[in-house]
């Protein structure tokens, strides 16, 4: 079985069996980031920079692209993230703003959207997808149209609410900004995809920005709740601060930045999972109304 066939078969297996936790290095797809893209740009300044960021929903790449990053490399343990980023890039190139909302927003005006990932709109996107990516989405959408996406894409999840998606991601909020991104992608939509866990990433340095999104929070929580391991919070913090010192800091230029963590929707009095005098904490507006997120940024002493 070739790689594409295996990707399709695994995805269909996940949908059939209502799997939300993933199969080896296959996991359910995120449709959108739950981060505040404008806040990130204000803190990190992507203009003309070399960026390393998660592939995830594709939004980290699109944020960097919108704010004029020069070179972007994405990484993700989830093989399927490559398909969603390619679909988004193609959809932005191919569709009008209104068609894009219909194609990728599961709920519009508070109602289920019957055009969400529909075969009829996929046909318009097809000329901008390579053969493998079109084959993948054609097969998945055909199967899901009859069986649903179950937990493969959770279209009813609150983080996919239309207002929340638009609130802090500027190119989703307005057709003028959407068209600015479209023109940038038409001119150049290149990026490199590396299918690796951040802990296994073996890559040359020289980055202006390394974006860890909320990966480190996920790792520390997974370790903390693993019953076979017995760590205090302080011990876990040291493990992962040491990891960043040894693995991530060597990837950045002397004046480079690391987004160490993005902690979503926290109470103003809660301390981030990570705490170190090497990191500066920024409180930023959350995509969830009236909530506050925390961004941790590495600062060289």
N, C-alpha and C positions, 0 to 999 in steps of 0.2 A: 504494500500500500504506500502510495507517495504521500508527501507531507500535506498537500492540500486536502486529499481525501481523508486523511487522518484528522485534520482540523475540522472538517465538515462533520465527520462521523462522531467525533467527540462532542462537538457542539450540540448535535441532535440528541445524543445520549444524555447530555446534561439537561436539555429541555424536557425530554421524555420522562426523566426520573426526578424532575423538580429539584435539581442539585444547586445549592447556593454556595457550597464551600469549595468547589473546584475539584478537578481531577488532575493530579500531579501538577504540571505547570500550565494547566488550563483553569481559568476562573471566570465567573460571570462578568459581563461587560458593564462598565460604568458609562452612562450616557453623557454626563456632564460633571465637571469638577464642582465641589462644594466650597471652593476657595474664593476669596475676594481678589479678582485679578487686578483691579485698579490699585488696590492697596499694595500688592506685591510689586507692581511697577514703580510706585512711589518710593518704595524702600530699596529696590535693587537696581533700577535703571538698566533696561535691556539693550538700549541703543548701541548698535555696532559691536555687540558682545558675543563671545563664544559661550554657549549654554549647554549644560548637561541637566536633563530633567526627565521625570517619569513619562512614559507613553500614556498610561492610564486611559482617560476618556479622550485624549487628544487635546484637551483644553490648555494644558501647560505649554504644549507646542504652539498652539494658536495664539496664546497670550504673548509668548516670546516673539512670535512672528509679527503680530500686530504692532508691537512696540519696537520693531526694527532690529531684532537680533541678527547678527551676521552669520552665525553657524550654530546649528542645533543638533545635538545628539540625544536621542531618547533611549531609555532603558526600561524594561519591565519583565518580571518573572512570568507574567501571563502572556502566552503566545497570541491570544485572541485580541489583545490590545492593538496589535498591528492592523487588524481589520477595521476597527472602529475609527482609528485615526485616518486611515485611507478613505473610508466612507465619508467622514466629515470634510476632509479636504476636497474630495470630488463633489460633494453636495454643495459646498460653498461656491465652487467654481461654476457648477452647472445651473443652479437654481436661483430664482429671485428670493428676496428676503421672506416673502410670504410663503413661497413653496418650501423653503428650508424649515420654517417653523412647523408647517404641516408634516414634513417628513420626519423630523427628529424630536419634536416636542410631544410627549405622550398625551399630555392634557393641555388643551387650549380653552381659554375662557371658562375654566373650571369643569370642563367636560372631557370625557374620553375622546380621543382624536382618531377617527377611522382611517385617516391617511398616514398614521404613524408607521414608519418603515413599510410602506405599501409597495406592492409590485409596480403599480402604475407610475409612481414617482421614481422608483429605482430605474426604470427605463430611460428617464431623462438624465439620470446621473451616470448611466452605464458608459457613455463615451469618455468619461474622465477617470474610469477605473481600468486598471490593467486586467488581463484575462483571468488571473487567479482570484483577484479581489472581487471581480464581478461574479465569477462562478460561486465563490463562497456565499456572498450575500444573496444571490439568486436562489441558492439551495436553502439557506436558512430562512429567508423571508417566505418562500413557498411553503416550507414545513410549518413555520410558526403561524402562518395565516390560517392554518387548519387546526393547529394544536395549542396556540398561544406560546408566549415566551416563558411562562412560569417564572422561575427565579433566575433564568439566564440573563434577562433584562427585566428588572422590576419596575414596570412602567407606572405603578401606583405609589412608589416610594415618595415620601414627602419632599425629599431633596430634588425631585424632578418637577416640582410645582413651577408653573410658567413664570410667575413673578419672581421667585427666588433664583431661577436660572438667569433671568435678565438683570437682576438687581445690580450686580457688581461685575458682570462680564460685558464690557462696553459694546462689543461687536454683535452680541445677541440682543441688545436692548433697543437698537435703532437701525433702520435700513441704511442710513448714510454711513455709519461705522461698519456695518456689515459689508457694504460695497467697497469700502477702503480695504478691508481685509481680503475681499475677493480679488481685487486688482493686485495686491501683493502676492497672493498665492498663484495667480495666473502667471505673473512674472517669474516667480521662483517658489516652489513648494518642496524643495529638497530637504531631507533630514536623514540621519542614520538611525536605524533601529537595532538595538542590542537586546536579545532575549535572555536577560540574566537578572537574578536577584542582586540587589545593591551590594550584598555581602560577598558575592562571587564576581563582581565586576572587575575585570582586569583591563585597564584602559590608560592610555597616556594622559598626562595632565595638561596644564595650560589653559584651564577654563577660567572665564571671568566670573561665572555664576554656576554653582552646583545647587540644584533644587531637589531637596529630599521630600518635599511635600509633607504628608503625615505618615510616611513610611516608618520613621523611627518610633513614633507613638504606637503604631500597630505592633512593631516588634517587641517593644518593652511590655505592652499589655499581654501579648501572646505568651511571653516568657513568664510574666508574673502569674498568669492563670494556668500555667502548665503544672499540674499536680505533682509531677515527678521532680520538680525543681523547687527549692526552698530559698528564696531571696527576699531581702527587705527592699523597699523602694530605693533606699540610698545605695545598696549594692547593685541593683539593676541600673540605676543612673550612672554609676561609675563604669559598668561594663560598656554601656553605649556611648558615654562621653569618650572613653578610651578608643572605642571603635572609630568614632569621628576623627579623633586626633591622628590615628594611625592610617586609616583608609581614605578619608575624605579630604582632610586638609592638604595632603600632598597633591591633590588633583587641581587645586586652585593656584592662580598666579599670586604673587606676593600681595597685591592689592585686591585679590579676588574676594567674592562673597559666597557664603553658604547659607541657604535657608535650611536651618537645622531641623525645624519642625513647624508644622502648621496645626495648631490645636483648635478644633472647631467648636464654636458656640459654647464658651465657658463663662461662668460667673466671674465678675471682675475680681473677686477675692481669691480665686483658685490659682494656686501656683502651677506652672507647666510641669509636665512629667520630667522634662529635662531642666536642670538648674546648674549653672556653672558661671563663674565670673568671666568665662570666655564668650558668653552669649549675651546679646542684648534682646530684651523682650519688647515687642510692639503690640499694643492693643489696637485692633482694627475692627471696623464695622463688619458684621457677619452678613452673609447672604440671607440668613434667617432674621426676619424683622425683629428689631429691638434686642438682638443678642450681640455679644462681643467675642471675636476670635483673638487668638494670640499667635504671633509670628515670632520665632526665635531666629536671630541672625548671628552668625559667628563674627566676632570682631577680634582682629589680631592685636595682641597686647604689645 
